[in-house]
Amino acid sequence: MTTSPSSQTWSTTPVQARTHLRVVQHSTQRAQGGYVGHPIATSSPSATTTPGGSRPGQLTRRGRRLVATLALIPFVCAFVLLGVHKASAADVAPQMTTVLVQPGQTLWDIAQAIDPTTDPRKTIFTIEQINGLSEASLRVGQELIVPVS
């Protein structure tokens, strides 16, 4: 479709910039959380916007996340510090004592004498770890460090 130059009117005056335009969504579109159709441009001298498009004093989604994260930091620190305090109180080393090996005595006998309610294999393993024993051979008169139950 071609138009003749005489049917169009051209102006030589410069176009003025619109300084107070803001984009407003219809209230039902905003309530539904979606954006449908074209924005409605309204002219409002009181509508002052920042270059990002939001009003001064209004946080963006990124700003709200930052504020929420900063608000959670003291709670996380308190949780960690209380957890470390409780863990250190629970990690108290068990009480130890020494036992002198008697003739004919085995690790099994010593483990049962120390804690008759626990499986002797666990106690034997603990005794071997504490004393650095590689095998279950004992010498008469040998001192063993054993846990007290």
N, C-alpha and C positions, 0 to 999 in steps of 0.2 A: 504494500500500500504506500503510495507516494503522496506527499502533500505538497502543495505549492507554497513557495515562500511567502506569498501574500496572505495565506490563511493563518499563518503563525505570527504572533506578536512577540517580538524579542525586546527585552528591556536592557538598557545599558547601565542601569543603576546597580550598584553592588548589593548583594543579598546580605541582610543582617543576620548575625548568628543568634540563635535562640539560646538564651542563657539560663532560663529557669524551667527546663523541661525535666520531668522525671517519669519513670516508667512505673505504672501501677497495675497490679493484677486485680482482676475482679475478685470480690470477697469469696465467692464460691470456689473459684479456682485455687485461691490461697488455702482455704479450709480443706480442700481435697489433697493438697500437697502437690498438685501437678500444675503444669503450665500448658495451656491449650490455646492455640490461636495466636494472634498478634497482640503485643502489649498495647495498652492504652496510654497515649502520651497526653499528659495534662500539663498545663502551664500553671505554676504556683510560685509566687515570689518568695514564700516562706520555706520552700523545700530546698534545703541546702544539703548537697551530697558531697561526699569525698570522692577522690578519683576512683576508688574501688567500688563505688556505687552504694555504700551504706551511709546512713546518717551518722554524724559525730556522736560518740557515746554508745553506739550500738555495736556489739561484738559480732564478728563474723564467726562462721562455724569453726574455723581454725583457732580463733581467739577464745571461744568457749571451751574448746578442748584443752587449750593451754592453761586456762584458769582452773579447770577441773583437775588437770594433772598436778598443778602447783598446790592445789588444796589437798590432794591425797598424799603428798610427800611426807608431811609430819606423821600421818598415821602409819605409813609404811615403815618409816624410821623407828617409831615406837614399837611396832610389831617385831621388827628385826632385833632391836635391843632387848626386848623382853624375852624373845625366843633364845637369844644367846645366853642371857642370864640364867634361864631355866635349864638350858642344856649344860652349862658349866657346873651347875649344882648337881645335876644327875650324873655327871662324868667323874664323880669322886672315885678314886682308885680303891679297890677292895683292900681290906685289912690283910696283912700278911704275917705269918709266923714261921718259925723254923722247926723242922722235925729232924731228929737224929735217927738214922736207919738202924734198926736192930737186926740181929741175926735171924735169917729166914723170912724177913719182911719183904713184901713186894709192893710195887706201885699200886696195885689193886687193893691191897690191904690198907695202905696209907689213904687212898682215895675214899674207901668206905668208912674209915675212921674219921676223916675230916667232915664229910657230909653224906650221911647214910641215905638221905632222901633224894639225892641227885644220882643220875646215871654215872657210875664210876669211870666210864670211858671219857666223858667230858672233863671230869676232874683230873684224870691222868693226862689228858692232852694239855690242860692248863698248867699242871706241874711241869711237864716236859718243856713247854714254852718258856715258863718263868726261869727254869734252871738251865736251859740250853742243852737238854739231854737229847741225844740222837737215837738212842735205843733205851729199852726198859731195864738195862742192867744196872744194878745198884751195888754199892760196896757197904759193908758193915762200918758204921761210924760216920757215914757221909751225911752232911747236913743239907737238907732240902728246904727251899723256901716254898711254902704252901699257902693258898688262900684260906682265910678263916670264914666260915659260913655263918 
